[in-house]
């Protein structure tokens, strides 16, 4: 028996490869399926099943392409109603892979079709659970995403989740391994651990949701406490996962089309495409195409794209570092942004050589920021999460979380200098680029973010234990 977790940090997502006696199963695959196929081929194995724990909201699964390319059967748990051919398993059903067994445990609550897969080894012993978004490490799946489709309230879904955990998962032995679909950083939960694998016994100790003495009402209250609104792209990804999408091959072919500066400019003007600059923040600040948005590829790229670009069908034009174009189109497709029209040939350097217009954003060091702060009253806007801001912030700074920047636009003046920072500089440049594109020409980004600011003598609030909310 072979079990491998394939973890993708930028999405905080875990897919799984399970193999026995020449047969393999993939659980919750990413959009690009070639790595799974190559792995099975290398091991002389045939992919028999693609198991989906639920209709994912935070990424587009590769189930359809994987099934089409391998002939594998897509499997969902009870209550799933996809618009494509799939096996809808019954609660307790057992699937044979080589000489191991995977048992279907219906665990509704995060969604109505949410299912946990229990892996039994060659001797029939419970070995591991692949818990999807039902059970995370340190947390459980949020119960607010499926309420509209399920025609249930958030509290009713939370109650179902409580029942699922106690009837299907908590009776299992302490040595059963827990393999969740997500880890820390995912918007599918609120307080996940940084680890990506654990035992059920340890989770009984460390996960608030598995307290033996917790009542149903206490669980409902705690699991719903502090949930931030989900990113806007979540329902669109659910729809794609449930109804289907273009093959990743087609998306890559279209998106990796090189455009000359003139062609790029014409495409932007004629299609209304969003110009997405994926270079590092400090490179972007020194020069960029007017009205382009910066979301650096070397960061939590896909989740920020999903949170900030309205509509997964919106056309996108790319500025990328040479050689990374296919990677970027792939990572966009992971969250459903399939309408990439092409990329700028020669990158930003090609744009400069063509003599096209450029724009810049002022950036200063934390030391210079401190100097100015002591000289006069500054308008400071902190785009970190509310929990980060509450933990410690610059005195008199405004909390304007990047996720909800649109809700704070009226608070940001267009006269006088506006100073923007985050934790390290990644999110603040995203915010600055969005504001710049919308007419703010008075922005100053603090390089190095709060980490660098904290090393200066700028007055800050007293530190309190940080929250990830």
Order of alpha helices (4+ residues) and beta strands (2+ residues): beta-beta-beta-alpha-beta-alpha-beta-beta-beta-beta-beta-beta-alpha-alpha-beta-beta-alpha-alpha-alpha-alpha-beta-alpha-beta-alpha-beta-alpha-beta-alpha-beta-alpha-beta-alpha-beta-alpha-beta-beta-alpha-beta-alpha
